[in-house]
Amino acid sequence: MSSFISSIITIFLTVPLLGFIMIYVLNKLLTKNTRKSFHKALDYSTLLFIVAVHFLLLTIWGKSFFGLILLILLVIAMIFVVIHWKIKGEIILAKVFKGFWRFNFLIFFLAYVSLTIFGILQSALTFTFS
């Protein structure tokens, strides 16, 4: 049973888009609201994309960039807090975190797609010319 659960977790970490789609479909069936379902799927799958990017970087270059990922997350959070403070004059932590988390989805989704394409091309070129 534990190997089955481990396999499911591995699938969602290597193909986070599958996790996004599954979360969206389940929320859509439960709530019947497309917009809320999309936002919930976006919020819940962000962590999957962050971890997937970490493992793609580890696979492509053979070393961990986890510290750099954490630093990027921290810098993005600080930028969001400062911008929110400059615009609103006060910091509403829930709104800042929501914007920060959704922006991270965008960044790490794009990083995941880019790294996947790069990894495929790199492997194809290495296989072809070696």
ChimeraX attribute file (.defattr): number of C-alpha atoms within 10 A of each C-alpha:
attribute: neighborCount
match mode: 1-to-1
recipient: residues
	/A:1	6
	/A:2	7
	/A:3	8
	/A:4	9
	/A:5	10
	/A:6	10
	/A:7	12
	/A:8	11
	/A:9	14
	/A:10	13
	/A:11	13
	/A:12	19
	/A:13	22
	/A:14	17
	/A:15	15
	/A:16	23
	/A:17	17
	/A:18	15
	/A:19	22
	/A:20	21
	/A:21	15
	/A:22	15
	/A:23	20
	/A:24	23
	/A:25	17
	/A:26	13
	/A:27	19
	/A:28	18
	/A:29	12
	/A:30	10
	/A:31	12
	/A:32	12
	/A:33	11
	/A:34	14
	/A:35	12
	/A:36	14
	/A:37	20
	/A:38	17
	/A:39	14
	/A:40	16
	/A:41	21
	/A:42	20
	/A:43	17
	/A:44	17
	/A:45	24
	/A:46	23
	/A:47	17
	/A:48	23
	/A:49	29
	/A:50	24
	/A:51	19
	/A:52	24
	/A:53	27
	/A:54	21
	/A:55	20
	/A:56	21
	/A:57	20
	/A:58	14
	/A:59	12
	/A:60	15
	/A:61	11
	/A:62	10
	/A:63	11
	/A:64	14
	/A:65	16
	/A:66	16
	/A:67	10
	/A:68	11
	/A:69	16
	/A:70	12
	/A:71	12
	/A:72	13
	/A:73	16
	/A:74	12
	/A:75	12
	/A:76	16
	/A:77	19
	/A:78	14
	/A:79	13
	/A:80	19
	/A:81	20
	/A:82	16
	/A:83	14
	/A:84	18
	/A:85	14
	/A:86	11
	/A:87	9
	/A:88	10
	/A:89	10
	/A:90	11
	/A:91	16
	/A:92	12
	/A:93	11
	/A:94	9
	/A:95	13
	/A:96	18
	/A:97	14
	/A:98	12
	/A:99	16
	/A:100	18
	/A:101	20
	/A:102	16
	/A:103	16
	/A:104	21
	/A:105	21
	/A:106	14
	/A:107	14
	/A:108	22
	/A:109	21
	/A:110	14
	/A:111	18
	/A:112	24
	/A:113	14
	/A:114	13
	/A:115	17
	/A:116	17
	/A:117	12
	/A:118	14
	/A:119	17
	/A:120	13
	/A:121	12
	/A:122	13
	/A:123	12
	/A:124	11
	/A:125	11
	/A:126	10
	/A:127	9
	/A:128	8
	/A:129	6
	/A:130	5
